[in-house]
Amino acid sequence: MVRVGEQADVLRALGQFLDEQGASGIEIKSHEVFLAITWGSRADAGHRAYQEHDLEALRAQARAMRRGGGGASTDSGSLTELMRTLGQQLDRDQIEMNSIYQEPDGFRVSGIRQGRYRTGLCYTSELLETSAERRTARGTGVDVPLVRADPFEQVVLGGPVFTRDNQRLGRLSEVRGRYFRVEPGFLQRPYWLAAETVGSAAADEPGILSINKVDVFERRLKELPKESASSGRVARG
């Protein structure tokens, strides 16, 4: 819904609106024909939907803010500034935003880049640092992408799987949707884990989970969810 190259403007204007609401617990979702925003504020929860003509008004508002109009807050900790910086990073990295969820430490962002899914936590501290750097020296330094590649895309079929505390679970035997199957070994039943449990993965390297072995029992699934059972990849041998 919001195109790459326009996200900084749209998110900046949305940030100003959310600042005016005293909003927290923000959720932004991009749908095919509208942009949905929900939040919890000091007074009450709220929601708003923006269609294409509404987004054009937001872009015009952001352009006016850049020229010094609109009365927007430019405080480093304001949502106006944080949303603008986040949008600039998304535009720079050519990531088309799908959703943004506010968490205690930052913003959980998902999006699409060159047809591939990306997700990551953009820490508030990193956004503030990037914003400060741009105010003092625009166009200098090397930016670090805030939305990093999804490690689940790099998992290797047949490769070993280790927990964060370096405990081997078995081998990764199958991928279906956003789930993968772990084969623990002799006399142990296989199970499924969600893609979000993958911490790191790369070719010729074992998959490392983002959770410890003690947490695996609560996260594992005996059966694959129906919506993920239709297609996938299976290790040979």
N, CA, C and O of each residue as an XYZ file, in Angstrom:
948
protein
N       0.821     -1.205      0.000
C       0.000      0.000      0.000
C       0.860      1.262      0.000
O       0.627      2.179     -0.787
N       1.857      1.303      0.890
C       2.793      2.425      0.917
C       4.029      2.015      0.131
O       4.686      1.032      0.477
N       4.352      2.753     -0.915
C       5.426      2.363     -1.815
C       6.794      2.776     -1.281
O       6.934      3.747     -0.537
N       7.804      1.993     -1.694
C       9.181      2.328     -1.358
C       9.508      3.695     -1.948
O       9.176      3.976     -3.100
N      10.144      4.522     -1.174
C      10.443      5.890     -1.580
C       9.493      6.898     -0.969
O       9.778      8.096     -0.952
N       8.351      6.415     -0.462
C       7.347      7.289      0.155
C       7.150      6.992      1.632
O       6.415      7.700      2.320
N       7.809      5.941      2.120
C       7.543      5.481      3.484
C       8.016      6.468      4.551
O       7.376      6.604      5.594
N       9.135      7.161      4.296
C       9.629      8.135      5.276
C       8.610      9.250      5.472
O       8.338      9.657      6.602
N       8.048      9.746      4.371
C       7.062     10.824      4.466
C       5.799     10.363      5.178
O       5.297     11.047      6.070
N       5.284      9.197      4.782
C       4.036      8.710      5.366
C       4.213      8.413      6.857
O       3.380      8.806      7.674
N       5.291      7.724      7.204
C       5.494      7.373      8.612
C       5.774      8.602      9.462
O       5.407      8.638     10.636
N       6.417      9.608      8.884
C       6.658     10.843      9.643
C       5.337     11.521      9.996
O       5.125     11.930     11.137
N       4.446     11.635      9.001
C       3.149     12.267      9.258
C       2.319     11.439     10.235
O       1.628     11.991     11.091
N       2.389     10.113     10.106
C       1.683      9.260     11.060
C       2.251      9.434     12.463
O       1.507      9.449     13.444
N       3.572      9.567     12.552
C       4.201      9.772     13.847
C       3.719     11.048     14.515
O       3.512     11.077     15.728
N       3.540     12.107     13.726
C       3.038     13.353     14.287
C       1.627     13.168     14.843
O       1.311     13.633     15.938
N       0.782     12.479     14.065
C      -0.576     12.212     14.529
C      -0.566     11.392     15.817
O      -1.314     11.689     16.749
N       0.268     10.374     15.871
C       0.332      9.524     17.058
C       0.896     10.280     18.257
O       0.477     10.039     19.390
N       1.836     11.186     18.024
C       2.324     12.044     19.112
C       1.183     12.870     19.699
O       1.073     13.027     20.915
N       0.343     13.390     18.819
C      -0.794     14.210     19.277
C      -1.777     13.396     20.103
O      -2.463     13.932     20.974
N      -1.839     12.089     19.823
C      -2.745     11.211     20.569
C      -2.123     10.707     21.874
O      -2.800     10.071     22.682
N      -0.840     10.991     22.074
C      -0.151     10.399     23.222
C      -0.119      8.887     23.120
O      -0.250      8.188     24.125
N       0.055      8.385     21.917
C      -0.130      6.959     21.638
C       1.044      6.110     22.098
O       2.187      6.565     22.153
N       0.729      4.869     22.424
C       1.718      3.831     22.703
C       1.113      2.514     22.257
O      -0.063      2.465     21.893
N       1.905      1.433     22.279
C       1.383      0.147     21.819
C       0.911      0.210     20.384
O      -0.168     -0.287     20.059
N       1.708      0.817     19.524
C       1.304      1.104     18.144
C       1.404     -0.143     17.268
O       2.360     -0.911     17.373
N       0.412     -0.333     16.409
C       0.452     -1.375     15.387
C       0.044     -0.760     14.056
O      -1.016     -0.142     13.951
N       0.883     -0.927     13.044
C       0.605     -0.427     11.699
C       0.649     -1.609     10.743
O       1.644     -2.333     10.697
N      -0.420     -1.811      9.982
C      -0.481     -2.912      9.028
C      -0.857     -2.376      7.652
O      -1.808     -1.608      7.500
N      -0.088     -2.802      6.656
C      -0.341     -2.389      5.284
C      -1.160     -3.461      4.578
O      -0.697     -4.588      4.398
N      -2.371     -3.108      4.181
C      -3.235     -4.003      3.427
C      -3.241     -3.593      1.954
O      -2.654     -2.573      1.593
N      -3.887     -4.364      1.123
C      -3.850     -4.108     -0.318
C      -4.442     -2.759     -0.673
O      -3.921     -2.080     -1.558
N      -5.511     -2.351     -0.014
C      -6.190     -1.108     -0.393
C      -6.250     -0.083      0.729
O      -6.818      0.992      0.536
N      -5.685     -0.379      1.893
C      -5.683      0.604      2.973
C      -4.587      0.300      3.980
O      -4.036     -0.800      4.025
N      -4.291      1.305      4.782
C      -3.305      1.189      5.852
C      -4.036      1.299      7.181
O      -4.747      2.276      7.416
N      -3.873      0.305      8.056
C      -4.589      0.269      9.329
C      -3.640      0.574     10.481
O      -2.525      0.054     10.533
N      -4.089      1.422     11.403
C      -3.296      1.791     12.567
C      -4.137      1.612     13.813
O      -5.281      2.064     13.860
N      -3.583      0.953     14.827
C      -4.227      0.853     16.132
C      -3.206      1.245     17.188
O      -2.000      1.115     16.980
N      -3.695      1.721     18.309
C      -2.797      2.118     19.390
C      -3.547      2.143     20.712
O      -4.777      2.180     20.748
N      -2.791      2.122     21.782
C      -3.333      2.348     23.108
C      -2.738      3.637     23.638
O      -1.523      3.817     23.565
N      -3.531      4.519     24.157
C      -3.062      5.806     24.633
C      -3.328      5.932     26.123
O      -3.850      5.019     26.761
N      -2.958      7.080     26.656
C      -3.203      7.323     28.069
C      -4.703      7.315     28.379
O      -5.115      6.921     29.470
N      -5.502      7.746     27.424
C      -6.949      7.819     27.655
C      -7.659      6.536     27.255
O      -8.413      5.958     28.038
N      -7.409      6.097     26.025
C      -8.165      4.957     25.522
C      -7.462      4.425     24.286
O      -6.568      5.073     23.742
N      -7.868      3.243     23.846
C      -7.341      2.689     22.607
C      -7.992      3.386     21.428
O      -9.092      3.927     21.545
N      -7.307      3.371     20.289
C      -7.861      3.995     19.094
C      -7.438      3.249     17.850
O      -6.529      2.419     17.881
N      -8.107      3.555     16.759
C      -7.736      2.962     15.486
C      -8.113      3.913     14.362
O      -8.985      4.768     14.519
N      -7.450      3.753     13.239
C      -7.734      4.580     12.064
C      -7.285      3.825     10.825
O      -6.303      3.084     10.861
N      -8.008      4.016      9.725
C      -7.660      3.401      8.442
C      -7.435      4.498      7.408
O      -8.191      5.468      7.345
N      -6.393      4.337      6.602
C      -6.049      5.308      5.564
C      -6.125      4.628      4.201
O      -5.489      3.600      3.968
N      -6.907      5.215      3.315
C      -6.942      4.765      1.935
C      -5.961      5.597      1.110
O      -5.282      6.469      1.652
N      -5.882      5.337     -0.198
C      -4.859      5.971     -1.027
C      -4.937      7.491     -0.985
O      -3.904      8.154     -0.882
N      -6.136      8.057     -1.061
C      -6.237      9.517     -1.043
C      -5.821     10.093      0.306
O      -5.323     11.216      0.385
N      -6.032      9.311      1.373
C      -5.582      9.750      2.697
C      -4.059      9.753      2.770
O      -3.464     10.639      3.384
N      -3.431      8.758      2.143
C      -1.977      8.687      2.158
C      -1.368      9.836      1.369
O      -0.313     10.349      1.743
N      -2.010     10.242      0.295
C      -1.516     11.390     -0.462
C      -1.549     12.648      0.392
O      -0.647     13.482      0.316
N      -2.589     12.782      1.203
C      -2.662     13.920      2.124
C      -1.541     13.851      3.155
O      -0.975     14.879      3.526
N      -1.220     12.649      3.616
C      -0.120     12.497      4.565
C       1.214     12.870      3.926
O       2.048     13.514      4.563
N       1.420     12.473      2.679
C       2.660     12.803      1.994
C       2.791     14.311      1.818
O       3.874     14.873      1.986
N       1.678     14.962      1.475
C       1.693     16.418      1.338
C       1.992     17.087      2.674
O       2.716     18.080      2.737
N       1.425     16.529      3.738
C       1.679     17.064      5.078
C       3.158     16.946      5.436
O       3.745     17.871      5.998
N       3.761     15.790      5.103
C       5.178     15.591      5.406
C       6.057     16.545      4.609
O       7.065     17.033      5.121
N       5.684     16.817      3.354
C       6.457     17.768      2.552
C       6.388     19.154      3.173
O       7.379     19.883      3.182
N       5.207     19.525      3.697
C       5.067     20.811      4.373
C       5.909     20.857      5.646
O       6.486     21.892      5.982
N       5.975     19.726      6.351
C       6.787     19.656      7.561
C       8.260     19.858      7.231
O       8.982     20.496      7.997
N       8.721     19.314      6.082
C      10.119     19.494      5.691
C      10.423     20.950      5.375
O      11.548     21.411      5.564
N       9.409     21.678      4.890
C       9.607     23.095      4.584
C       9.464     23.971      5.822
O       9.590     25.193      5.745
N       9.196     23.329      6.982
C       9.084     24.094      8.220
C       7.665     24.358      8.653
O       7.445     25.052      9.645
N       6.688     23.821      7.933
C       5.286     24.022      8.299
C       4.756     22.845      9.074
O       5.467     21.858      9.269
N       3.510     22.931      9.522
C       2.830     21.794     10.137
C       3.003     21.704     11.613
O       2.284     20.947     12.266
N       3.947     22.459     12.186
C       4.093     22.458     13.637
C       4.485     21.127     14.228
O       4.101     20.825     15.358
N       5.244     20.314     13.498
C       5.571     18.976     13.974
C       6.660     19.010     15.027
O       7.558     19.852     14.978
N       6.580     18.099     15.972
C       7.639     17.950     16.961
C       8.835     17.280     16.318
O       8.687     16.281     15.615
N      10.043     17.834     16.558
C      11.263     17.209     16.061
C      12.128     16.724     17.216
O      13.324     16.490     17.045
N      11.524     16.573     18.393
C      12.259     16.035     19.530
C      12.791     14.652     19.171
O      12.111     13.862     18.514
N      14.025     14.370     19.615
C      14.663     13.114     19.217
C      13.869     11.891     19.649
O      13.911     10.865     18.971
N      13.140     11.976     20.768
C      12.393     10.828     21.245
C      10.956     10.783     20.786
O      10.211      9.883     21.175
N      10.551     11.736     19.964
C       9.156     11.782     19.523
C       8.881     10.696     18.492
O       9.791     10.254     17.791
N       7.627     10.268     18.400
C       7.249      9.304     17.373
C       7.418      9.902     15.981
O       7.714      9.180     15.029
N       7.233     11.209     15.854
C       7.452     11.867     14.572
C       8.852     11.584     14.064
O       9.036     11.182     12.915
N       9.836     11.794     14.922
C      11.231     11.603     14.525
C      11.581     10.126     14.376
O      12.275      9.747     13.433
N      11.107      9.292     15.296
C      11.406      7.863     15.223
C      10.804      7.233     13.971
O      11.463      6.442     13.295
N       9.552      7.580     13.658
C       8.891      7.029     12.486
C       9.551      7.507     11.203
O       9.687      6.739     10.250
N       9.961      8.766     11.172
C      10.646      9.269      9.981
C      11.952      8.507      9.755
O      12.238      8.085      8.634
N      12.747      8.328     10.818
C      14.021      7.634     10.690
C      13.815      6.192     10.250
O      14.555      5.682      9.409
N      12.802      5.530     10.821
C      12.488      4.162     10.421
C      12.093      4.111      8.953
O      12.554      3.235      8.222
N      11.249      5.031      8.511
C      10.842      5.077      7.112
C      12.004      5.335      6.173
O      12.062      4.761      5.085
N      12.940      6.202      6.583
C      14.123      6.463      5.766
C      14.950      5.201      5.574
O      15.457      4.941      4.483
N      15.085      4.412      6.646
C      15.843      3.170      6.543
C      15.150      2.166      5.629
O      15.806      1.493      4.834
N      13.828      2.061      5.738
C      13.085      1.151      4.876
C      13.220      1.561      3.415
O      13.424      0.709      2.550
N      13.109      2.853      3.133
C      13.255      3.336      1.763
C      14.660      3.084      1.243
O      14.838      2.667      0.099
N      15.663      3.337      2.086
C      17.042      3.151      1.679
C      17.349      1.692      1.379
O      18.068      1.385      0.429
N      16.796      0.786      2.199
C      17.047     -0.643      2.026
C      16.097     -1.297      1.025
O      16.143     -2.510      0.821
N      15.230     -0.485      0.397
C      14.294     -0.989     -0.613
C      13.380     -2.074     -0.057
O      13.109     -3.073     -0.723
N      12.905     -1.867      1.177
C      12.000     -2.811      1.828
C      10.597     -2.215      1.870
O      10.393     -1.133      2.420
N       9.651     -2.909      1.299
C       8.259     -2.467      1.328
C       7.603     -2.992      2.603
O       7.449     -4.200      2.778
N       7.224     -2.085      3.478
C       6.713     -2.445      4.801
C       5.393     -3.191      4.731
O       4.487     -2.819      3.984
N       5.300     -4.260      5.528
C       4.039     -4.979      5.725
C       3.394     -4.615      7.050
O       2.188     -4.381      7.126
N       4.226     -4.569      8.109
C       3.682     -4.283      9.436
C       4.754     -3.698     10.341
O       5.947     -3.936     10.153
N       4.305     -2.928     11.327
C       5.168     -2.371     12.357
C       4.457     -2.547     13.694
O       3.317     -2.110     13.849
N       5.119     -3.183     14.663
C       4.566     -3.368     16.000
C       5.519     -2.733     17.011
O       6.715     -3.025     17.011
N       4.996     -1.882     17.853
C       5.823     -1.274     18.882
C       6.026     -2.236     20.043
O       5.064     -2.785     20.579
N       7.280     -2.437     20.429
C       7.633     -3.268     21.565
C       8.365     -2.407     22.593
O       8.722     -1.270     22.287
N       8.594     -2.912     23.792
C       9.241     -2.088     24.815
C      10.596     -1.521     24.391
O      10.952     -0.412     24.790
N      11.363     -2.279     23.579
C      12.701     -1.847     23.194
C      12.782     -1.224     21.815
O      13.838     -0.727     21.425
N      11.675     -1.240     21.062
C      11.746     -0.709     19.710
C      10.530     -1.072     18.887
O       9.417     -1.139     19.407
N      10.741     -1.306     17.601
C       9.653     -1.578     16.669
C       9.959     -2.847     15.885
O      11.004     -2.954     15.243
N       9.041     -3.807     15.942
C       9.152     -5.044     15.180
C       8.614     -4.779     13.775
O       7.435     -4.465     13.608
N       9.473     -4.907     12.773
C       9.114     -4.557     11.403
C       9.193     -5.782     10.514
O      10.129     -6.574     10.623
N       8.215     -5.943      9.634
C       8.282     -6.973      8.603
C       8.003     -6.322      7.261
O       7.270     -5.337      7.173
N       8.597     -6.887      6.214
C       8.399     -6.320      4.893
C       8.962     -7.217      3.812
O       9.446     -8.315      4.089
N       8.895     -6.742      2.570
C       9.333     -7.502      1.408
C      10.429     -6.726      0.682
O      10.287     -5.539      0.389
N      11.524     -7.430      0.401
C      12.607     -6.854     -0.400
C      12.958     -7.826     -1.509
O      13.344     -8.966     -1.248
N      12.824     -7.373     -2.753
C      13.117     -8.205     -3.913
C      12.415     -9.548     -3.839
O      12.994    -10.587     -4.157
N      11.160     -9.511     -3.416
C      10.337    -10.705     -3.373
C      10.579    -11.608     -2.185
O       9.980    -12.680     -2.106
N      11.440    -11.213     -1.251
C      11.757    -12.062     -0.104
C      11.341    -11.376      1.183
O      11.452    -10.158      1.330
N      10.859    -12.190      2.112
C      10.373    -11.695      3.403
C      11.534    -11.275      4.292
O      12.553    -11.962      4.369
N      11.369    -10.145      4.960
C      12.362     -9.653      5.911
C      11.649     -9.290      7.212
O      10.522     -8.797      7.196
N      12.312     -9.537      8.325
C      11.749     -9.139      9.606
C      12.881     -8.835     10.569
O      13.976     -9.383     10.438
N      12.627     -7.969     11.529
C      13.647     -7.637     12.509
C      13.123     -6.655     13.524
O      12.102     -6.003     13.307
N      13.836     -6.550     14.648
C      13.503     -5.592     15.692
C      14.397     -4.375     15.523
O      15.621     -4.481     15.611
N      13.796     -3.232     15.282
C      14.524     -1.970     15.151
C      14.531     -1.296     16.513
O      13.514     -0.756     16.948
N      15.671     -1.325     17.185
C      15.758     -0.808     18.541
C      15.617      0.709     18.561
O      16.151      1.408     17.700
N      14.888      1.205     19.562
C      14.722      2.647     19.718
C      16.073      3.331     19.844
O      16.275      4.410     19.286
N      17.000      2.718     20.571
C      18.322      3.309     20.754
C      19.045      3.480     19.421
O      19.741      4.476     19.221
N      18.885      2.507     18.493
C      19.515      2.605     17.178
C      18.858      3.699     16.342
O      19.538      4.436     15.627
N      17.546      3.799     16.433
C      16.846      4.847     15.705
C      17.272      6.229     16.181
O      17.477      7.133     15.372
N      17.404      6.391     17.494
C      17.828      7.677     18.052
C      19.243      8.014     17.604
O      19.535      9.159     17.260
N      20.113      7.024     17.609
C      21.489      7.247     17.184
C      21.555      7.638     15.712
O      22.267      8.571     15.340
N      20.812      6.919     14.881
C      20.794      7.223     13.452
C      20.216      8.608     13.203
O      20.738      9.359     12.379
N      19.147      8.950     13.904
C      18.527     10.262     13.761
C      19.505     11.372     14.123
O      19.588     12.382     13.423
N      20.245     11.189     15.212
C      21.220     12.197     15.642
C      22.336     12.356     14.616
O      22.763     13.474     14.328
N      22.809     11.243     14.066
C      23.867     11.302     13.065
C      23.412     12.056     11.825
O      24.176     12.828     11.247
N      22.173     11.831     11.419
C      21.677     12.491     10.224
C      21.462     13.984     10.439
O      21.595     14.781      9.510
N      21.133     14.352     11.662
C      20.962     15.781     11.940
C      22.298     16.519     11.918
O      22.358     17.682     11.518
N      23.374     15.845     12.350
C      24.670     16.515     12.431
C      25.506     16.371     11.165
O      26.298     17.256     10.841
N      25.337     15.268     10.451
C      26.159     15.040      9.252
C      25.392     14.189      8.268
O      25.627     12.984      8.181
N      24.490     14.782      7.533
C      23.674     14.032      6.571
C      24.549     13.520      5.431
O      25.410     14.226      4.907
N      24.293     12.261      5.069
C      25.000     11.675      3.941
C      26.371     11.134      4.281
O      27.103     10.733      3.376
N      26.760     11.104      5.584
C      28.060     10.571      5.937
C      27.891      9.301      6.744
O      26.821      9.033      7.288
N      28.950      8.529      6.815
C      28.903      7.290      7.594
C      28.278      6.154      6.812
O      27.741      6.351      5.722
N      28.355      4.973      7.376
C      27.796      3.769      6.763
C      26.598      3.325      7.571
O      26.722      3.036      8.761
N      25.444      3.267      6.941
C      24.231      2.834      7.627
C      24.209      1.325      7.758
O      24.611      0.609      6.840
N      23.744      0.845      8.889
C      23.519     -0.586      9.096
C      22.036     -0.856      8.906
O      21.222     -0.232      9.587
N      21.647     -1.758      8.010
C      20.229     -2.027      7.800
C      19.537     -2.379      9.102
O      20.020     -3.210      9.872
N      18.387     -1.733      9.344
C      17.647     -2.000     10.564
C      16.796     -3.251     10.448
O      16.510     -3.901     11.453
N      16.389     -3.594      9.237
C      15.599     -4.806      9.025
C      16.487     -5.822      8.326
O      16.738     -5.698      7.127
N      16.952     -6.795      9.033
C      17.933     -7.726      8.526
C      17.267     -8.928      7.856
O      16.068     -9.168      7.998
N      18.095     -9.670      7.122
C      17.583    -10.848      6.427
C      17.017    -11.844      7.427
O      17.540    -12.006      8.530
N      15.955    -12.497      7.030
C      15.317    -13.498      7.881
C      16.208    -14.738      7.914
O      16.390    -15.367      6.872
N      16.774    -15.120      9.070
C      17.665    -16.290      9.118
C      16.977    -17.582      8.715
O      17.644    -18.523      8.286
N      15.647    -17.650      8.845
C      14.926    -18.865      8.470
C      15.106    -19.173      6.984
O      15.047    -20.334      6.578
N      15.326    -18.136      6.172
C      15.507    -18.354      4.741
C      16.819    -19.066      4.428
O      16.995    -19.600      3.333
N      17.742    -19.073      5.393
C      19.056    -19.645      5.156
C      19.241    -21.043      5.740
O      20.325    -21.615      5.627
N      18.197    -21.606      6.368
C      18.367    -22.915      6.992
C      18.679    -23.973      5.935
O      18.181    -23.915      4.810
N      19.503    -24.929      6.312
C      19.975    -25.960      5.389
C      19.288    -27.285      5.699
O      19.388    -27.790      6.818
N      18.593    -27.847      4.720
C      17.946    -29.140      4.895
C      18.989    -30.220      5.151
O      20.000    -30.308      4.454
N      18.725    -31.030      6.152
C      19.646    -32.086      6.510
C      20.737    -31.658      7.460
O      21.491    -32.492      7.960
N      20.829    -30.360      7.715
C      21.881    -29.855      8.583
C      21.533    -29.988     10.058
O      20.362    -30.145     10.403
N      22.537    -29.928     10.940
C      22.293    -30.037     12.374
C      21.628    -28.799     12.940
O      21.776    -27.701     12.402
N      20.895    -28.980     14.031
C      20.218    -27.886     14.714
C      20.698    -27.833     16.157
O      20.654    -28.835     16.871
N      21.158    -26.654     16.583
C      21.616    -26.442     17.944
C      20.781    -25.365     18.617
O      20.274    -24.459     17.955
N      20.641    -25.463     19.916
C      19.970    -24.416     20.680
C      20.953    -23.290     20.978
O      22.149    -23.410     20.714
N      20.444    -22.210     21.524
C      21.287    -21.061     21.843
C      22.359    -21.414     22.867
O      23.457    -20.857     22.843
N      22.035    -22.348     23.771
C      23.020    -22.766     24.775
C      23.835    -23.972     24.303
O      24.357    -24.737     25.114
N      23.937    -24.133     22.955
C      24.854    -25.088     22.317
C      24.501    -26.543     22.591
O      25.393    -27.381     22.725
N      23.208    -26.854     22.676
C      22.741    -28.236     22.818
C      22.204    -28.722     21.476
O      21.315    -28.097     20.896
N      22.737    -29.823     20.989
C      22.291    -30.360     19.693
C      20.924    -31.021     19.838
O      20.708    -31.835     20.736
N      19.996    -30.657     18.935
C      18.653    -31.228     18.957
C      18.483    -32.360     17.963
O      17.685    -33.270     18.189
N      19.217    -32.316     16.879
C      19.065    -33.301     15.817
C      19.350    -32.644     14.479
O      20.172    -31.733     14.386
N      18.660    -33.117     13.436
C      18.854    -32.508     12.121
C      17.546    -31.938     11.596
O      16.460    -32.392     11.956
N      17.673    -30.942     10.744
C      16.507    -30.301     10.141
C      16.105    -31.092      8.901
O      16.841    -31.122      7.915
N      14.942    -31.728      8.948
C      14.575    -32.662      7.889
C      13.558    -32.120      6.896
O      13.430    -32.654      5.794
N      12.829    -31.065      7.268
C      11.743    -30.616      6.393
C      11.370    -29.182      6.727
O      11.469    -28.748      7.875
N      10.936    -28.449      5.697
C      10.436    -27.075      5.859
C       9.063    -26.996      5.214
O       8.886    -27.383      4.059
N       8.094    -26.491      5.966
C       6.738    -26.296      5.457
C       6.258    -24.920      5.895
O       6.091    -24.661      7.087
N       6.038    -24.041      4.926
C       5.603    -22.692      5.274
C       6.618    -22.037      6.186
O       7.801    -21.951      5.854
N       6.153    -21.574      7.343
C       7.035    -20.917      8.317
C       7.344    -21.852      9.486
O       7.455    -21.408     10.629
N       7.481    -23.145      9.198
C       7.807    -24.138     10.215
C       8.883    -25.088      9.676
O       9.005    -25.269      8.464
N       9.661    -25.692     10.579
C      10.654    -26.675     10.181
C      10.588    -27.873     11.128
O      10.225    -27.745     12.297
N      10.948    -29.034     10.594
C      10.861    -30.277     11.342
C      12.244    -30.698     11.846
O      13.221    -30.680     11.097
N      12.311    -31.070     13.108
C      13.554    -31.535     13.717
C      13.460    -33.040     13.935
O      12.511    -33.532     14.545
N      14.460    -33.767     13.427
C      14.575    -35.217     13.647
C      15.592    -35.435     14.773
O      16.795    -35.329     14.538
N      15.125    -35.740     15.998
C      16.046    -35.834     17.141
C      17.016    -37.019     17.088
O      18.110    -36.959     17.647
N      16.610    -38.078     16.420
C      17.501    -39.237     16.377
C      16.800    -40.503     16.845
O      15.573    -40.546     16.940
N      17.570    -41.512     17.130
C      17.068    -42.856     17.420
C      16.106    -42.857     18.610
O      16.411    -42.326     19.678
N      14.920    -43.477     18.394
C      13.883    -43.678     19.408
C      13.267    -42.374     19.946
O      12.626    -42.380     20.998
N      13.455    -41.286     19.245
C      12.840    -40.022     19.645
C      11.940    -39.526     18.525
O      12.277    -39.642     17.347
N      10.814    -38.982     18.894
C       9.844    -38.524     17.908
C      10.219    -37.151     17.342
O      10.659    -36.274     18.084
N      10.047    -36.968     16.043
C      10.306    -35.650     15.444
C       9.238    -34.642     15.864
O       8.163    -35.025     16.326
N       9.532    -33.382     15.704
C       8.589    -32.329     16.057
C       8.862    -31.105     15.186
O       9.865    -31.032     14.475
N       7.933    -30.144     15.265
C       8.028    -28.928     14.461
C       8.300    -27.715     15.350
O       7.844    -27.645     16.491
N       9.047    -26.774     14.803
C       9.284    -25.491     15.453
C       8.983    -24.362     14.462
O       9.112    -24.534     13.250
N       8.586    -23.226     14.988
C       8.261    -22.076     14.142
C       9.531    -21.378     13.664
O      10.576    -21.446     14.311
N       9.420    -20.708     12.523
C      10.559    -20.003     11.936
C      11.154    -18.975     12.884
O      12.354    -18.708     12.839
N      10.318    -18.395     13.743
C      10.778    -17.341     14.644
C      11.778    -17.838     15.682
O      12.429    -17.029     16.343
N      11.914    -19.167     15.838
C      12.878    -19.694     16.798
C      14.285    -19.791     16.216
O      15.227    -20.102     16.945
N      14.446    -19.534     14.924
C      15.766    -19.600     14.295
C      16.521    -18.303     14.583
O      16.056    -17.212     14.250
N      17.691    -18.440     15.206
C      18.491    -17.263     15.496
C      19.484    -16.922     14.409
O      19.676    -15.750     14.084
N      20.127    -17.951     13.836
C      21.080    -17.741     12.756
C      21.215    -19.020     11.940
O      21.020    -20.125     12.446
N      21.553    -18.843     10.671
C      21.743    -19.985      9.774
C      22.496    -19.509      8.546
O      22.379    -18.353      8.141
N      23.268    -20.407      7.961
C      24.017    -20.092      6.749
C      24.463    -21.394      6.117
O      24.494    -22.434      6.774
N      24.810    -21.336      4.833
C      25.282    -22.525      4.127
C      26.524    -23.078      4.797
O      27.413    -22.325      5.195
N      26.585    -24.390      4.922
C      27.714    -25.102      5.513
C      27.894    -24.805      6.998
O      28.962    -25.056      7.556
N      26.862    -24.277      7.636
C      26.912    -24.029      9.072
C      25.650    -24.587      9.721
O      24.603    -24.631      9.076
N      25.723    -25.014     10.984
C      24.521    -25.523     11.654
C      23.516    -24.408     11.907
O      23.884    -23.238     12.009
N      22.250    -24.778     12.006
C      21.233    -23.816     12.388
C      21.264    -23.594     13.896
O      21.276    -24.553     14.668
N      21.276    -22.345     14.309
C      21.314    -22.007     15.730
C      19.991    -21.357     16.108
O      19.583    -20.368     15.499
N      19.329    -21.905     17.103
C      18.058    -21.344     17.543
C      18.278    -20.131     18.433
O      19.366    -19.923     18.971
N      17.235    -19.343     18.576
C      17.282    -18.167     19.449
C      16.805    -18.500     20.857
O      16.695    -17.615     21.705
N      16.519    -19.788     21.107
C      16.020    -20.218     22.414
C      16.944    -21.293     22.981
O      17.676    -21.949     22.241
N      16.902    -21.465     24.295
C      17.677    -22.505     24.961
C      16.938    -23.837     24.911
O      15.747    -23.884     24.604
N      17.656    -24.923     25.215
C      17.051    -26.247     25.136
C      15.864    -26.384     26.090
O      14.886    -27.058     25.766
N      15.943    -25.752     27.257
C      14.861    -25.861     28.228
C      13.560    -25.259     27.703
O      12.479    -25.593     28.189
N      13.663    -24.365     26.705
C      12.478    -23.710     26.154
C      11.875    -24.471     24.975
O      10.761    -24.174     24.543
N      12.614    -25.455     24.456
C      12.150    -26.164     23.262
C      10.864    -26.931     23.537
O       9.975    -26.965     22.687
N      10.752    -27.540     24.700
C       9.574    -28.362     25.013
C       8.285    -27.563     24.880
O       7.287    -28.078     24.374
N       8.294    -26.304     25.333
C       7.090    -25.486     25.272
C       6.798    -24.987     23.867
O       5.650    -24.684     23.542
N       7.826    -24.900     23.030
C       7.653    -24.324     21.701
C       7.410    -25.360     20.605
O       6.945    -25.014     19.519
N       7.720    -26.622     20.879
C       7.619    -27.617     19.825
C       6.172    -28.031     19.581
O       5.328    -27.972     20.476
N       5.908    -28.453     18.343
C       4.582    -28.885     17.916
C       4.678    -30.314     17.387
O       5.568    -30.633     16.599
N       3.758    -31.165     17.823
C       3.740    -32.540     17.325
C       3.168    -32.603     15.911
O       3.597    -33.415     15.091
N       2.200    -31.738     15.639
C       1.564    -31.718     14.325
C       1.757    -30.347     13.689
O       1.765    -29.323     14.372
N       1.910    -30.348     12.386
C       2.071    -29.103     11.645
C       0.716    -28.401     11.501
O      -0.272    -29.062     11.180
N       0.636    -27.087     11.725
C      -0.616    -26.367     11.485
C      -1.105    -26.578     10.056
O      -0.303    -26.611      9.123
N      -2.412    -26.719      9.883
C      -2.988    -27.068      8.582
C      -2.611    -26.082      7.488
O      -2.391    -26.481      6.344
N      -2.531    -24.775      7.829
C      -2.269    -23.788      6.794
C      -0.850    -23.870      6.242
O      -0.548    -23.252      5.221
N       0.030    -24.633      6.911
C       1.417    -24.743      6.463
C       1.738    -26.109      5.880
O       2.897    -26.387      5.574
N       0.740    -26.963      5.719
C       0.992    -28.355      5.341
C       0.994    -28.600      3.837
O       1.267    -29.723      3.414
N       0.702    -27.598      3.014
C       0.482    -27.861      1.600
C       1.760    -28.041      0.799
O       1.808    -28.917     -0.065
N       2.808    -27.241      1.049
C       4.008    -27.316      0.246
C       5.232    -27.051      1.096
O       5.149    -26.436      2.159
N       6.380    -27.526      0.608
C       7.598    -27.291      1.369
C       8.774    -28.001      0.772
O       8.740    -28.420     -0.385
N       9.852    -28.144      1.583
C      11.074    -28.788      1.161
C      11.398    -29.925      2.109
O      11.201    -29.812      3.319
N      11.900    -31.030      1.551
C      12.212    -32.210      2.360
C      13.663    -32.595      2.095
O      14.107    -32.617      0.947
N      14.406    -32.900      3.172
C      15.781    -33.348      3.024
C      15.808    -34.746      2.440
O      14.958    -35.577      2.759
N      16.786    -35.005      1.584
C      16.934    -36.339      0.986
C      17.917    -37.168      1.808
O      18.909    -36.659      2.330
N      17.615    -38.441      1.904
C      18.527    -39.331      2.600
C      18.294    -39.374      4.104
O      18.998    -40.089      4.818
